Amino acid sequence: MTGRLDLPEQWDLFGERGTGRSDIAPKNVEGDPKTLDDQELIEQVPKAKLSNIHSLCTQIAERDLGDAAVPGLVALWNRFKGFGIISPLPEQRLALQTLGEIGTPDAQNEIRKILVDPGLPDSLLPVALQAATTVALNLPQRQIILWLEHEAPTVRALAFTLVQAANPPLNILETGLTDPDLSVRRAALVTTGNLGHHVARADLLAEFRRNPTSQIIRALLAIADEEIIVITGRFALENQAHQALIVEELSELDDPKAAKIAKRIKKQMQLR
């Protein structure tokens, strides 16, 4: 469900930023971020360098620091606010990505603020939308509809994923089912299925046979009938891929046949 904006080369990270001034990278603790304790790690995030920003954010996610890391990530984002107009900077990408991985209410609230900021450059919109979809951010439908019509396919695709939380009417989703871009059509198809619209049935079955991803499987079983139960169950019995997911989804259906097939798959999994 991703796409890529065809963006020109970005500015030099620590040189002139097109703002009439020169930024100097703040001092930082040298060395491996793995050697820092939690508090030291959190304190280094706002003043991260290009050389260690990835390691710092990786440590935040791996240590599950949660809300304690949110202010530092926001400070890092604000430090580069106004930059990345041509193309997102690594610090901006990683700040948003890590907020998405944290996923707490505080992190969600900060992603919301960034996403609805009228000063957000268009180049950063896909990065912010990706973070929003990671946490299934609930935004007003009227806001998301603007992105459904965006010229960039990656923005439209992410918007069709994000709009699921707003539970829009079917006619809005159907505009994505005929989009010229495949990634947008798939995103709209998955959302349509997840929201229980059986109009997605034929296309979801076709996608399942062509490329049975976890997203397609969940959307297909969200509109499960007897045939879909049998098809997905047979697939799980014949293929190890997605067995656990299919068992989980079938078990949640209030259907005797689904329960019986799920039991058979579980037994097969236990014999491996």
Buried (B, 14 or more C-beta within 10 A) or exposed (E): BEBEBEBEEBBEBEEEBEEEEEBEEEEBEEEEBEEBEEEEBBEBBBBBBEEBBBBBBBBBBEBEBEEBBBBBBBEBBEBBEEBBBBBBBBBBBBBBBBBBBBBBEBBBBBBBEBBEEEEBBEBBBBBBBBBBBBBEBEBEBEBBBEBBEBEBBBBBBBBBBBBBBBEBEEEBBBBBBEBEBEBBBBBBBBBBBBBEBEBBBEBBBEBBEEEBBEBBBBBBBBBBEEEBBBBBBEBBBEEEBBBEBBBEBBBBBEBEBBBEBBEBBBEBEEEE
